[in-house]
Amino acid sequence: MTQKYTSRPKSRALLLLSCLACNVLADDVALRGYWPLREGTGKRAIDQSANQRHGTVAGKAQWVGGDVDIALYFDGGESRVEIPHDPELNLTEALTMEAWVALAAKGRTAPIVGKGGQAYASKHFQLFLGNHGSLWQMSVSDGKQALSVSAGTAELDKWVHLAGTWQRSTSTLSIYKNGIKVGQRKGTVGDFTTGDPLRIGGQTNGINGVIGDVRLHARALLPEEVKASFDNGSERVRGNPVDLFAESSKGNLRVKTIGKIACPGSYPGHIQGLDIDDDHVYWSFTTTLVKTDRQGAVLKTVSVPYHHGGITVNDGELFAACLPKQEIKVYSTEDLSFLRKYDVPDVRGFPGGMDYHDGHFYIAEGTRNSTFPHVYKYDKDFQHLKTYTIPLHLHIGIQTIGRFNGTWWLGAYDSAHPTVMLDDDFHVLATRHDLPTAYGVKDWAPDTMVTGVSLSKDKTYQGKALLRQIVRE
């Protein structure tokens, strides 16, 4: 089908710029579809343009978020929205594609929105994650000749507005990032008409992340129009996409308390963390270390300087994260006698929680401000090896850290994110509100974790541990 349209004069574009309160370009006669992806439920993606080209949500795509942050999460497989083929979607003469995108992971080529096959050797137009998942790109292909252009490095965990334009009359392909033209190429490409549906996400290997506010125009937008569209949709950048990634990964975890252990006695400061070995439980209070058996009978109690935090046990020694100095203090698990200490100046805030895993120590960072906290990896001599950023605003940062069933768990004094689950590279998988872990979280047995609980009475503190059976349904 030959495309017929009339380009709008620049004065019309400037008029649109002066009306950002309206839905930018929603009245454009060349608008072929606008899919906000804000339904929040169901299998239908509503086209809010006058064309009513509604899409079907397929695969494992999930609705996530709330209020302005509602979007559709794509899991990196066949998650997609399919809009049925329509000859008016074969925009071989001129087009603009727009989308807001935030990546949860990268590593392979993956489409964002387009029509036709994913390979260069197939007819298509598409916005996609290219160069093995490292670059934002747009391409058009007639099946023999392809033309592509890049918008630069694709970042993780950040909302990005992408727009790609094609104008056959000038043989020009352009790409915009956050309202600014960052790439342009010229070249000859034949007709790329196909009978395929328009797809948001992947036909096979799709994007791993969230997408929202997808638009398709039957003309190449002017640079000032792309900038206006970005400005009008910038509410997207106010939300943290990591929260959406976490929500998509919660799964159905069934939590059952199957036992508890009380730590006898009262202490001046509250419980900061705990750990176990084959026969014992070790408890860290602010100024006291306690050793009990697994039934809770006290075997040893020692007073320690203010302020001891999270602890971990390895090879007959107990390691405690301490402040106000950035120190790790080491005690014998036999009698809790002090052995030595290590300075950890790489910790930017203060040492909060600790754990030992696979030959390395991990220190979770507490913070005194609203910055993102970190987890620090060390060798056995506490030589700093790597720093991981946890892109969540957590009240006073991270208090506890532990491994359970092959996953990292972080506990925080935070009503929004009291427990955070992460993969081996500390990418956020989920946040949990029904499983507080700010006073300790460690592996007790297969499918069972132990978590600390702080109790207070008459200005003193007590501690107990809950045995929580965790099963993914």
N, C-alpha and C positions, 0 to 999 in steps of 0.2 A: 504494500500500500504506500503510495506517495503521500508524504506529510504535507499538509497545507496549514499555514498559520501566518500571522502577521506579527513581526517583531514590534515590541512596544518602544516608543521613543524614550530617550533618556529622561525627559521631563516626567513621564509617567512613573519611571523608577524612583525618581526623587520624591514624587508625591507619596509613593509607597513608604519611603524611608521616613517621612514625616508622620506616619500613622502606625507606630509600633504597637499601639494598644490593640490594634486589630490583629487578626491572624495573618502573618506576613505571607503575601502572595496567594492567600486562599481564594481570592477572586480572580486569579490569573486564568484566562481561558485556555492556556496551554497546560494547566495543571492536570496531569493524568491520574494522580492519586495521592492521598495523604493518609498515612497510617501512623497515628500517634503511638500505638501500642500501649495504651493506658487503660485497657479494659479491666485488668486485674483478675479476671476469672473467665472460664469458658474456653471454647476452641475457635472463636471467631475474632478476627482482627478487622475492626471497622474502618472502612475508607471514609474519611470525613470530608472529602471533596464532593462536588456535585455528581461525580461519576458513579459513586456507590459500588466500587470494585472491591468488595469485601474479600478478605483472605481467610484461609483455614490454618489454624495452628496445628502443626504436626510434629511427630517425633517426641523427644523429651523436653521440648521447650516449656519453660515454667514462667508464670507470672510472679513477679517479685516486687517488693517495695510498697509504698503507700504515699498518699498525697501527691506532691509533684514528682516523686521519685519512682512512680510505677513504670516498669519497663518489662521487657521480655528477655529472659535468660536463655541462652543457647549453650548446650553442653559440649560442643566440639564435634558432635557426630552428625546425625541427620536431622537435628532440630531445625525447624524452618517454619516460615509462613508462606503458603502458596496462594498466589492470586491468579485465577484462571486466565489462560491466554485470551487476548483480545487484539485484533489487528491494530487498534489505536495505541497499543503498547509497543509496537515495532517502531521504535524511534530512531530510524537509521539516518535521518537527515540532521537532526539536532536534538539534544537532550540535556537535562541536568538531573543527577541523582543526589539526594541529601540524606544524611543519617547522623544521629548521635550514637556514639559507640564507646564502650569501655571494656577493655580486655581483662579477663581474669588470668589467661595464660596464652602463650604463643609458642611457636616452634614449627609450624607448618603453614603452607598456603591455605587460605580459607576465605570463602566469599562472604560479603556483608549484604549486598543487595545487587540483583542483576537478572538478566534474561538470557537464556541460552546455556550452553555448556560451560563448565568451569575451566577447561583447558584452552590454551592459546589456539590450538588447532581446531577449534570449534567456533561456530558463529555465536557471538555474545556481545553484550555490554555489561560491565560490572564494576562495582566498587569492591575491593577485596584487601585482605591481608596477604601481602606477597613476599617474595624473596625468603621462602622458608619461614614465614611468620614474623619477619622483622620490619617490614615497611608497609605503610599505607599506600595503596595504589589504585589506579583506575585503568581499565583497558577496554578497547573495542577490537573485534576481530571478525573478518569475513570468512573465516575457516582456513584461509591460506596466508593472509597478511594480517598481522596484529600490530596495534599501536598501544603503548602503555606509558604512564607517567606516574611519578612517585611524589608523595607528600612527606617523605622523610621517615624517621624512626618511629615505630609504633610503641607507645608507652603502655605499661601495665597500670591498672588500678586508677585510671583517670578518664573522665569524660572528655571526648573529642568530637567536635562537629566536623564532618567530612562532606565535601561537595565536589562532584566531578562534572565537567561539561564537555560536550562534543558539538562542533559546528562544522558540518561537511563543506559549506561554501568557502570556508577559509582553511579547511583541513587541519583544524586545531583542536587538540585535546588538552584540557586544563584541570588541575586539581587544587582545591582549597582546603586549608586546615584552620579551624577556628576563625573563619571569616576572611582569611588572607590567602591570596593566590600564592602557592609555593612551588608549583611545577607547571610546565607547559611544553608540549611537543607538537610538531607538525608532521603530517604524513598522510599518504593515500591509503585508504581502506575501502573495500567494496561494500556492497549491501550486506547487512547482518540481520536481515529479517529471519525470524524463527517462529515455530508454532509452540514453543515451550511456554510454560507459565512464568510469570514474574516471581522470583523467590527472594525472600528476606531470610538470611541464614544459608545453610548448606544443603545441597542435594545429596552429597555423600559426606565429605569431611568439611564441617562448618566451623564457624567461629566459636571460641570459648569465651563468652562474655555476655554483656547486655547491650541491647539495641533499643532505640526509641526514636520517635518523630521522623519517620521515613517519608520522603517526598520524591515524586517523579514528575518532571516537567518536559513538555515537548518543545523546548527551546533552550538555548544556552543562556542562563541567567547572566546579567551584567555583574561585574565585581561588587558594585555597591548594593545590589540586591542580595547577593550571597552574604555580604557583611550584615545586612539588615536581618536576614534570616537567622544568622548566628546570634546576633544581639537579642533577638526576640526569644530565642530558645535557651538563653544562658541560664535559666533556672535549673537546667540539668546539672550544671557544674556546682550547684550549692549542695547537692546530695553526695554522700560518699558511696561510690559504686561498690566498695568492698563490703559494705553492709548488704548490698543486693547479692553479691557472690555468696556471702555467708548464708543468707536466707535460702538460696537455691540448694545448698548442700546439707541442710539439716537432717533430712531423712527422718524416719520414724524410729527414734531411740526409745526403747522402753526401759525405764529406770525403776529399780525396786530395791529398797533398803532391806538387807538380809541379816544385819547384825550391827552391833555398836560396841565400842570400847570406851570406858571412862578413864580419864587420867586423874587419879586421886589428888586431892590437895587444892589449895588456892594460891594464886600467884599475883605479884604486883602488876604485871603486864599481860596482855592477852596473847593467845596462841598465834604464832606467826607461820608455823609450818610443821610438817612431820615427815618421817620416813621410816622404813622397816628394813629388817634383815630376816634371816630364816626364823629367828626365835623371839625377836624383840620389836618394840615400837619406840621410836625416839621422838620426843616432843620438844619443840622450840617455842618458849615463851619469850617475851621481850628481854627479860633479865634472868631467865632460868632455863637450864636444860634438864630434861627428865628422861630417864630410861625405864621402861616397864617391859614386862613380858607381854605376850600377845593377848592375854586376858585382862591386862591392866594393872597387875600388881607392881608397885614401885620397887625398882632395884637400885636406883641411884638418882640423886638430885644434886645439882651444883648451881651456884649463883654465877652469872656471867655479866660482863659490862653491858650497859645500854649502848646500842640497840641491836640485838640479834634478830635475824629475819628467817628466811627460808633455809632449809637444810637438805643435805643429801648424804647418803652413806655409801662408802665404797672401800673395799679391801681393809676392813677393820678400823676405818677412820670416819669421823663425822665432820663434814664441811659445812660451815655456817656463813651465810651472807650477812655482813655487818655494816652498820653506819653509826655515827655520822661520817666516819672515814670510809673510803671505798676499799674494804678489806674482806678477805676470806680467812676465817679462823678455823683451825683444825684441832679436833679433839679425838682422844682414844674412845672407841666404842666400848671398851672394857670397863673403864671407870670414869669416863668423861673428863679425864685430865687434859689440860691444854698442851698441845704439841708444838704448833708453829702458826705462822700467818703468812698470807700473800697479799700484796697490794694489787689492786685491779683498777688502775687509773683510766683505762679505756672506757669504763662505764660512765656515761655522760650524766646520768641522774644519780641514782644510788642503787646498790645491789638489793633486789627484792627477793626473788625466789631462786632456787638452785636445783639442778639435777645433774646426774651423771649418766651418759649413754654412749655405748659403743666406743669407749676409749677417750671420751671427751667430756669436759664439764661445760654446762650451759648456765649462764646467769641471766635472769630476767630482770629488767630494769624498772625500778620505780621512778616516778617523775614528780616534780613539784609545780609543773605548769601544764599547758594543754598540748604540748608537743607529742608526736607519735613516740611511743616507747620502743625499746630495742631488746633483742636477745643477743647475747655475746657468747661466742664459742671459743673455748680454750683447750690447750693440750693439758697433760697431767701435771705439768709444771706451771700452769697458769700463764702460758705465753698466748697472747691474743691471736686468734686465727681468722675470725670472721664476725661481722656484725650484720644482723637481720633487722630490718625495720618492720614493725607491726603497724599497719596503716589504720589504726583505730584510735580515736580519742578516748582514753581510759582514765577515769578519775584516779589520780596518784599513780598512774601506770600499772605495772604488773606486780602482783604480790607473791604468786606461787607459780611453779612450773613443774610438770611431770609427764612422763610417757605412760600411755595406756593403750593396749591393743594396736600398737604400731602408729599411734597418732600423738602429737604434742597437745597438751592441755594447759592453758594459762588461766589463772584465777585473778580477779581484780575486784576492788571495792567500787564497783560501777554498776548502777542500776540498769543501764542500757545493755552492757556487755559483761555480766558477772563471770561468765566462762566462755573461753574462746578455744575452738579446736583448729589445729593447723597441721599441714602435711610436713614431710621431712625437711622441706626448704622454707618452712614457716610461712607458707601461703595460707591465708585464712580459708577454712573450710566451712565453719559454722560458728554461730554464737548461741549459747544456751541460757535461758532464764530459769529453768526448772532444776538446775543442778549447780548450786553455788560451790565454788572451789577456792575462794580467796584465803582460806585458812589452812590450806594444804591439799594436795592431790598427788597420789602415787598409785602405782600398780600393786594390787594385793594378791590377785590370782587371776587365771584366765577369765575374762568377762566380768571381773570384779575389781573395782577401784576402792581406795580408802580416801575419804575426804575429812578435813578437819572442821570442827565446829567450836566457836568461841561462846562461852557463857559468862555472865557477870553477876555478882552478888556482893553487896556491902563494899563496893569499891575495890573488890578483888576479882580475879578471873579464874575460870576453870576451863578445861578443854575436854573434848571427846572426839572420837573418830567414828564415822559411819561407813559401813561396808555396803557399797552400792553395786548391785548387779546391773550391767549395761548390756542390752541385747538390741541389735539393729533388726527391725522387722522388715 
